[in-house]
Amino acid sequence: MRKRTRTLVGSLAAAAVMALAPAGAIADTYWQCVPFARLISGIQIFGDARTWWQQASGRYETGFQPRTGAVLCFKPTSRMRLGHVAVVSQVLTDRIVQITHANWSPIEGSRGKVEKDVTVIDVSPNGDWSQVKVWYDPSRDLGGSTYPTHGFIYPDATARVLAASGIAKVQNGVIAVAQSAATQMGAAVRPGAGPMGVLSQAADSTDKIAALIAAAARGDTPGN
């Protein structure tokens, strides 16, 4: 795949994480998805990722449309028994987002790393984000699996303040971010190009991400 242009992180805390990490750095800290998602979203839910959706009931607004700063909750599967949580860093369309999350792809052979601005595409039949495909760094493409999700947990005002306060931890050197998956959209784009510019250029590409984007834009259900 050709090198891609990094897009801006949508949330303040996530932006600070990325800006302060040395280019190409690999974190010495082993990050699990839950504490990392809690840090940069400010959503104060504890326990395994598989419990977040139920715990959010009555505490946070939830829904099935992506918003910047929201936490996408993955259901547990046979291969992912504890579930997974990831923070939406940018919404490109109603069916295409970028997320920042921890402990998903092995980075340079190691797990527990952070990936920023990686692509997730809604491939659910009804466009309700109940099934997604996620960027997988070793293959430099969307992974072959389709993952079931509950939906999105949206941060409240308190969560946004807490997320911003996480900057202090970043400044103290708590986080270094793996950059190897930072530039992987569907086609090379000009710096500063908006979401529609990204999509129009991606439509000219022949890779799998571009095909899925084009299908989602048409309202089709991409194959798994």
Secondary structure as GFF3:
##gff-version 3
##sequence-region A 1 224
A	DSSP	alpha_helix	12	20	.	.	.	ID=ss1
A	DSSP	alpha_helix	33	41	.	.	.	ID=ss2
A	DSSP	three_ten_helix	49	51	.	.	.	ID=ss3
A	DSSP	alpha_helix	52	56	.	.	.	ID=ss4
A	DSSP	beta_strand	61	63	.	.	.	ID=ss5
A	DSSP	beta_strand	71	74	.	.	.	ID=ss6
A	DSSP	beta_strand	84	93	.	.	.	ID=ss7
A	DSSP	beta_strand	96	102	.	.	.	ID=ss8
A	DSSP	beta_strand	114	122	.	.	.	ID=ss9
A	DSSP	beta_strand	131	136	.	.	.	ID=ss10
A	DSSP	three_ten_helix	137	139	.	.	.	ID=ss11
A	DSSP	beta_strand	141	142	.	.	.	ID=ss12
A	DSSP	beta_strand	147	154	.	.	.	ID=ss13
A	DSSP	alpha_helix	157	171	.	.	.	ID=ss14
A	DSSP	alpha_helix	195	202	.	.	.	ID=ss15
A	DSSP	alpha_helix	208	218	.	.	.	ID=ss16
###
